[in-house]
Structures are given as structure tokens and as C-alpha cells.
Amino acid sequence: MKYICFLVFLAILGIAVLNVAEGAGECGRTSPDREAWKLAPCAMAAQDSNAQVSDSCCQQVKKMGQNPRCLCAVMLSNTAKSSGVKPEVAVTIPKRCNIADRPVGYKCGDYTLP
């Protein structure tokens, strides 16, 4: 009986540890590469600083910008890079969207959000 209780305890502990580890990323339980797809409307604006930023892009950036770590991780993700995103241009999108409560001065890798 002691063995069964001990095994149940270990199983519960293991599940708890896995759940904590899953939610520990920059974007919670979702990887930055997966979150990057939500910023698809920003593709042109993230490649060309002169491109107009769409309303749908601004809405997604505003939502994601509530967690600056996630926004930064998404802008620097493999998905963003393979899509042609230029991080030095992407970090300007919150400002170009006129998001008042954007994380000004937040360090994002080698870049700083204006």
C-alpha cells in the first residue's frame, strides 16, 4: 500500500512539474514560433519601415505587447526570420501603430523598442 501511495504521489508531482515547465516560456504555453503566425498581417510592415501598418497588425501587436517578453521573442523567432522579418524594422511597429502603452525602451535582443 505504501508503494502505491508513493507511486501516485510521484505521478502527481511529475504532472505538476510538466505543467509548470510548459507554461514557463516567454509566451506561456505557446511557443514564440507559433505565436508569430498571429502577426502575419504585419509581414510587410516588419520588412519595410516605409510600409503602412494595417489595423489588424496593430490590434495583434497591441494584444501581444501586453507581454513584452513574448512580443520580443516572436519578433526574433525562427518563424519571423524565415518569413523575412527584419528585427530592426519589426521593433518599430508598436510605435508606428501609435500604441500609447507600448513598452518603450524594452531591450529585445540587440534592439530596443522605440
N, C-alpha and C positions, 0 to 999 in steps of 0.2 A: 504494500500500500504506500509505503514511503517513496518507493521508486516511481510509482505512477504520479504522485503529487509533485515530485521533483521534476519529472518529465513535462508535466503540464505547466509548471512554473517556467521551465526553460523555453517551452514553446511560446508562452505568452510574452516572455521577455524578448525573445527573438523577433516576434511580430512587432512589438513596440519599437525595438531598435530599427527595424526596417522602415517603419512608418516615419520615424524621426529623420532617418537618413534621406528618405525620398523627398521630404519637404524642406530640406536644408539648402537647396540650390538658390541661385540668385532670383529665380522666377518661381519659387515654391516648388510644387510637384511637377512643373512643366519645364522642359529644357529650353534654354535660350534659342536653340536652333528651331524648335517647334514654335516658340512664340514669334520668331522672325516672320513666319508666314502671315501673321496678323498685320504686319507692316507692309504688305505687298502694295497697297495704294501709295506708298512712299518711295517706290523704286526709282522713279525718275528724279525726284527731289533729293534722293540720297546719293545720286551720281553727279548731279549738276546743280551748283549753287544758284544758278540763274533760273532754274526750272520752277514753275509755280507749284506750291504745295497744296494738294487737294484738301477739301474739308474732311473727307473720310480719313485721310492720312493724319490730319491734325487731331481728329477725335481719338484715333488709336494711340497716337503719341501722348496725348493728354492723359488717357487712361493708364497707359504703361508707365508714364512718367511719375505716377504716384509712388512707384518703387524705382528710384534712380539706379539701383544696382542691377535690376532686371533690364531696364532700358539700355543701360551701358552694355551689359552682356549680350543683348540682342544685336546692338549695333556692331559689336565686334565678333559676332558668331560666325561660324563656318558657312552657314546658310547665307548670311548677309554678304560675306566676302565672295562666295561663289556666284552671287547674283550681281556682282559688280558694284556693290555699295562702297563708297569711299568714306571711311570713318570720319575724316576731317570735314566732310560735307554733311554727313548724317548728323553729327553733333549740333549742327546749326538749325536743324529742323524745329526743335521746340521754340527757338527764338523767332524763326520765320513764321511760325504759326501764331505768334503773339500770345503764347501761353504765359499768363502773368505769374503763376505759382510754379514755374519751371525751376529745376534745381541748378540755378546759376552758380558757376564755379565748381561744380561737381567734377572730380577727376575721373575720366573714363579712359583707362589705359594711358596712352601718351597724349590724350586730348583732354581739353577742359570744356565743359558745356558753357556757352556764352549766355 
